[in-house]
Amino acid sequence: MSRDQRRTVRELVDAHGQTYAEEAGIRLKDTPQPLYRLLVLAHLLSARISASIAVAATRALSEAGLRDPRRMAGAGWQERVDALGRGGYRRYDERTATQLGEAADLLTERWGGDLRRLRDEADGDVSEVRRLLQEFSGVGPTGADIFLREAQRVWPQAAPYLDRKALQGAERLGLPGETDRLLALAGETEPAVLAAALVRAAVGG
């Protein structure tokens, strides 16, 4: 573990340690609405579209009042399409508008609109949480990883969570590709902040 590697991690975190939730204006708490907004953000980020557009579309949905599954499901399909469009999320807007409605229905019907109930159903098993997240329409392995990477900030049982994309960022910078070694290099840095910085390194910003 070299001094240069420690410096690299410190400089990376200083420059790129903002989580996507922070960028999207989500004040993450272990309460239903912020967790739902994070799920929507993870869904949008997992598409083959720039992160800045996914963040802008998440903000646009929030500004349209679609901040919880009841409002998301109750909105018309066109309302969801229009909000996504205002955020610049046009390439996948029609399909995504449908998926957001379906996911909101599932969350409401199965877990009472509260992702903490999904977590509790998994009984602390992070791999089971990851599997359950993929039951939402439009949320695959990538979306589940994004959600857990950011949710670990308020779900300590999920930490540390450095997914494949974060480890790719580490390797791109010549850092170790193992979670334990990266955490040691990062010192007191929160795993979620470290993961965010590494992912931005992997995707180039």
C-alpha positions in Angstrom: 0.0 0.0 0.0 1.9 3.0 -1.3 1.8 6.6 -0.2 1.1 7.5 -3.9 -2.0 5.3 -3.9 -3.2 7.1 -0.7 -2.7 10.4 -2.4 -4.5 9.2 -5.5 -7.5 8.2 -3.5 -7.5 11.4 -1.5 -7.4 13.6 -4.6 -10.0 11.5 -6.3 -12.4 11.8 -3.4 -11.8 15.5 -3.1 -12.5 16.0 -6.8 -15.3 13.5 -7.5 -16.7 12.4 -4.1 -20.3 13.7 -4.8 -22.9 10.9 -4.9 -25.4 10.9 -7.7 -28.2 11.3 -5.1 -26.6 14.5 -3.9 -26.2 15.7 -7.5 -29.9 15.0 -8.0 -30.9 17.0 -4.9 -32.0 13.9 -2.9 -31.3 14.3 0.8 -30.9 10.7 1.5 -32.5 9.4 4.7 -33.8 6.0 5.8 -37.4 7.1 5.1 -39.7 6.1 2.3 -39.7 9.1 0.0 -35.9 9.6 -0.4 -35.3 5.9 -0.8 -38.0 5.8 -3.5 -36.4 8.8 -5.3 -33.1 7.0 -5.1 -34.7 3.9 -6.7 -36.0 6.1 -9.6 -32.5 7.6 -10.0 -30.9 4.2 -10.1 -33.4 3.1 -12.7 -32.6 6.1 -14.9 -28.8 5.9 -14.4 -28.8 2.3 -15.5 -29.8 3.0 -19.0 -27.3 3.7 -21.8 -27.6 7.4 -21.3 -25.3 10.0 -19.7 -25.4 10.4 -16.0 -26.0 14.1 -16.2 -29.2 13.5 -18.2 -30.4 10.8 -15.8 -29.8 13.2 -12.9 -31.7 16.0 -14.7 -34.6 13.7 -15.4 -34.8 12.6 -11.8 -35.0 16.2 -10.8 -37.7 16.9 -13.4 -39.8 14.0 -12.1 -39.4 15.4 -8.6 -40.4 18.9 -9.8 -43.5 17.4 -11.4 -44.5 16.1 -7.9 -43.7 12.4 -8.7 -41.7 11.9 -5.5 -43.4 8.8 -4.2 -44.8 5.6 -5.7 -48.4 6.6 -5.1 -48.0 9.9 -7.1 -45.9 8.1 -9.7 -48.5 5.4 -10.3 -51.3 7.9 -10.2 -49.8 10.2 -12.8 -50.8 9.5 -16.4 -48.3 7.9 -18.7 -48.0 11.1 -20.8 -47.3 13.1 -17.6 -44.3 10.8 -16.9 -43.1 11.0 -20.5 -43.3 14.8 -20.4 -41.4 15.1 -17.2 -38.7 12.8 -18.5 -38.5 14.9 -21.7 -38.0 18.1 -19.7 -35.0 16.4 -18.1 -33.7 15.5 -21.6 -34.4 11.8 -21.1 -35.9 11.3 -24.6 -34.2 8.2 -26.0 -35.9 5.8 -23.6 -38.8 8.1 -22.4 -41.8 6.1 -23.5 -40.5 2.7 -22.3 -39.2 4.2 -19.1 -42.5 6.0 -18.3 -44.2 2.6 -18.5 -41.6 0.9 -16.3 -41.8 3.7 -13.7 -45.6 3.1 -13.4 -45.2 -0.6 -13.2 -42.4 -0.4 -10.5 -44.5 2.1 -8.5 -47.4 -0.3 -8.5 -45.3 -3.2 -7.4 -43.7 -1.2 -4.6 -47.1 -0.1 -3.4 -48.8 -3.4 -3.6 -46.0 -5.7 -2.2 -44.2 -3.4 0.2 -46.6 -0.7 1.0 -44.6 1.9 -0.8 -41.7 1.5 1.6 -38.3 0.1 0.4 -37.4 -0.6 4.0 -39.9 -3.4 4.0 -38.1 -4.9 1.0 -34.9 -4.7 2.9 -36.5 -6.3 6.0 -37.9 -9.1 3.8 -34.3 -9.9 2.8 -33.4 -10.1 6.5 -30.1 -8.4 6.2 -28.9 -10.4 3.2 -27.5 -7.9 0.8 -27.5 -10.3 -2.1 -31.2 -10.9 -1.5 -31.9 -7.2 -1.4 -30.1 -6.9 -4.8 -32.3 -9.7 -6.2 -35.5 -8.2 -4.9 -34.6 -4.8 -6.4 -34.4 -6.5 -9.8 -38.1 -7.4 -9.5 -38.9 -3.8 -10.3 -39.6 -3.2 -14.0 -36.5 -1.5 -15.6 -34.1 -2.3 -12.7 -31.5 -4.9 -13.6 -28.2 -5.8 -12.0 -26.7 -2.4 -12.8 -29.6 -0.5 -11.3 -29.6 -2.6 -8.2 -25.9 -2.0 -7.8 -26.4 1.7 -8.2 -29.1 1.8 -5.6 -27.1 -0.2 -3.0 -23.9 1.7 -3.7 -25.7 4.9 -2.7 -28.2 3.5 -0.1 -25.3 2.1 2.0 -25.0 5.6 3.4 -28.3 5.1 5.3 -28.4 1.3 5.2 -25.2 0.4 7.1 -26.0 -3.3 6.8 -25.3 -2.9 3.0 -21.9 -1.3 3.6 -19.2 -1.5 2.4 -20.7 -1.8 -1.1 -18.2 -1.3 -3.9 -19.7 -2.8 -7.1 -18.1 -3.9 -10.3 -18.2 -0.4 -11.8 -16.4 1.1 -8.7 -13.7 -1.6 -8.9 -13.3 -0.9 -12.6 -12.6 2.8 -11.7 -10.0 1.7 -9.2 -8.2 -0.4 -11.7 -8.3 2.4 -14.3 -6.4 4.5 -11.8 -3.9 1.8 -11.0 -5.4 1.2 -7.5 -6.1 -2.2 -6.0 -9.2 -4.0 -7.3 -10.2 -5.4 -3.8 -12.7 -3.7 -1.6 -10.7 -4.2 1.7 -7.6 -2.7 0.2 -9.4 0.3 -1.2 -11.1 1.0 2.1 -7.8 0.9 3.8 -6.4 3.5 1.4 -9.5 5.7 1.8 -9.1 5.9 5.6 -12.1 7.6 7.2 -13.9 8.3 3.8 -17.4 6.9 3.7 -17.7 3.8 1.5 -20.6 5.5 -0.5 -18.4 8.5 -1.2 -15.4 6.4 -2.2 -17.7 4.3 -4.4 -19.1 7.5 -6.1 -15.6 8.8 -6.8 -14.4 5.5 -8.2 -17.5 5.2 -10.4 -16.9 8.7 -11.8 -13.4 7.7 -12.6 -14.7 4.6 -14.4 -17.1 6.5 -16.5 -14.9 9.6 -17.0 -16.6 12.1 -14.8 
